Amino acid sequence: MMTCQCQNNCPPDPKAFLGEGGFGIVAKCRDTMTNRAVAIKVNKSRPDILQQAKLEIFILEQLRRLDSDAANIVQWNGFFHDGERVCLKFELLDQCLRDYIWDRKNHCLPISEVRPILGQLTNALSHLGSVGMVHADLKPGNIMVVNRHESPIKVKLIDFGLACPASAVMPGDRVGTVGYCAPEVMLGLPYNEAIDMWSLGLVAVELATGLPLYPGNEDYDVLKFIIETQGQPPDHVLDSGVYTEDYFIEDKDKQQRWTFKTDQQFQYETGYESLETRCIKLTRLDDLEQIIMFRRGPEAGQRLFVSLIKQMLALDAHQRITPSEVLRHPFFSPKSSLCIDMSAEISQNPVVFQHPSNLESKRSQKINCSFQNSVEFSQQVFVHTSASPSFSSDELELVKGSILGKHYKVEAFLGEGGFGIVAKCRDTTTNQAVAIKVNKSDPDILQQAHVEIFILEQLRRLDPDAANIVQWNGFFHDGQRVCLKFELLDQCLWDYIGDRNKQGLPISEVRPILGQITNALSHLGSVGMVHADLKPGNIMVVNRHESPIKVKLIDFGLACPASAVMPGDFVGTVGYCAPEVMLGLPYNEASDMWSLGLVAVELATGVPLYPSENDYDYLKFIIETQGQPPDHVLDSGVYTENYFIGDKYKQQRWTFKTEEQYKGSVPGTGHESLETRYIILTRLDDLEQLMMFRRGPEAGQRLFVSLIKQMLALDAHQRITPSQVLRHPFFSPGLSKRFPCINIERPY
């Protein structure tokens, strides 16, 4: 006799129901004869569900030939009837893989845990193949951890409700879960065991990143996501699909005969509006290595893992790797998964191996590390330091004359922050002056330093002079501290502006600086990186005495791959970060363009446009000058409701909170709004007048303002791109003559 813990005569137990679906429910029950806990799949009494239950029993009977423990599949213990319901009995397992992933820090697993899980599931597929079976619905919810507290971890494959003999598959059969089924299933080709390998590849990616690679509500979206990352299936595959014409248009005169339908074409035909549901967007599968390193830090075996995933996700099922080939892959040979030792000073590309415990960058953790003295406005969040011959830190114990890494002699201190200090040092072997970023030995700071090294390694692909970014010359250890070596630059842009009495620079100087930093953003975009903390303190003048002026972008401590950004990530400096960052939307390279727009205004006027001490004031200043972001932007913000009140019945659905409303809605903050602006504009067009009064009329001022308005578009999708900036008439001096500066004697 079975009693379910969900019965009315038992205490409420939220874990009594283990799962539910269209078939019915899975319940944790107690066998009253043996006192053993079991899992019971209770099917509804509908005729079609009863028929499906009978088919599942048929499949489970075939699988009785396998040893469930050796094959990593759930043990089935028969069935019984409860009235008109068919109930299937299974061993009780601990936790599904989806929950197991989410219980882990960063919601992803280290390679050392991914490897045995992937190996066991591959073993399960190998055993299923030995009896000619296809699971057809492999996903994290259908994989169970036997006991999360046991080590090594053991997993089993469950739920054979859609399983079938490979020999029984018909063209057009649709099975599986959207986001995990193979392309051939969506296209309606006859499928075989290879579809399970595709699904397992996606599960493996989710294990390593904590996120599904191709989440989607409909097959169209999933196919679109696949194509954007891997390209489309070859024509010979598409030719055979029952449903190919649902998603593709054929043109026999083209070399590639099939073209994927646009969102508009598909919506016109079906009425379905495509949705962007991805948390990570890759332009190629190779970028997975970068994502994994950024989310967990570098680990041995990451590159081999990605090479295996590429074979598991082959678009042509005939080219997809088989279970036996997976288990022979070098990824399962630890000896071939070595990382590079960081114990010695090196300048070549290293594979760093620390595991960041928290990669969600917090704005409050970011401190200025510019390479020279910085005169900072009172509202900035950074610690003011100036180049000094003496400095002492209890944690770093560094003074002038200290030796770092055997042959770097400290001459002065250029910057200080939560990470540690930046020092001007002399390389005693070459007599060359360099800048050394000395990180504290705190474990969290060391982990962040290793992430920064990873970012800087990606930037080695760029020529630092051509790309206007600081040259990084490797790293070394000084005891427990990680030290990063950079070229020594002259002066940060804050100081350069301050030396002009904060009256702003002439347009003739603004233009080359703006052009060079735009060039830096263009190069960063070419390798998929977002700087995420662009401001005058992170832009350096190479040599203030040289003409024409040259600048470089520095400090990549908050930089990240655009594809690794998560909704709600909070980065940057108050007063410079883009609205989408404040609101908690996924950001991309466009956030750097917003920051550069504010830097450009500061160059031209000598003062920041939206200085503030907190997010609320910053958003208020933006809204008072530019209006509020459109509703469709606010709708998607993780933090929108912190600052706005929604009213679906108004034409403008969101209203910015008053100071009183904000203070009342955020208990414990003690927020008092402060007016910290030097200039208050009612519209961006007024910048032209302001510039003329501060510096006098100059050619190009009107074009400059027209460019700023495009750089500061409130909707990131409408913001101008680096290539568009460099083609703007502001950078064509001849064209500037068509837009002469305004005569200030003319009335407004």
Secondary structure by P-SEA (a helix, b strand, c coil): cccccccccccccccccccccccccccccccccccbbbbbbcccccaaaaaaaaaaaaaaaaacccccccccbbbbccccccccbbbbbbccccccaaaaaaacccccccaaaaaaaaaaaaaaaaaaaaacccccccccccccccccccccbbbbbcccccccccccccccccccccccccccccccccccaaaaaaaaaaaaaaaaccccccccccaaaaaaaaaaccccccaaaaaacccccccbbbbcccccccccccaaaaaaaccbbbbbccccccccccaaaaaaaaacccccaaaaaaaaaaaaacccccccccaaaaaaccccccccbbbbbccccccccccccccccccccccccccccccccccccccccbbbbccccbbbbccccccccccccccbbbcccccccccccccccccccccbbbbbbcccccaaaaaaaaaaaaaaaaacccccccccbbbbccccccccbbbbbbccccccaaaaaaaaccccccaaaaaaaaaaaaaaaaaaaaacccccccccccccccccccccbbbbbcccccccccccccccccccccccccccccccccccaaaaaaaaaaaaaaaaccccccccccaaaaaaaaaaccccccaaaaaacccccccbbbbccccccbbbbcaaaaaaacccccbbbbbccccccccccaaaaaaaaacccccaaaaaaaaaaaaacccccccccaaaaaaccccccccccccccccccccc
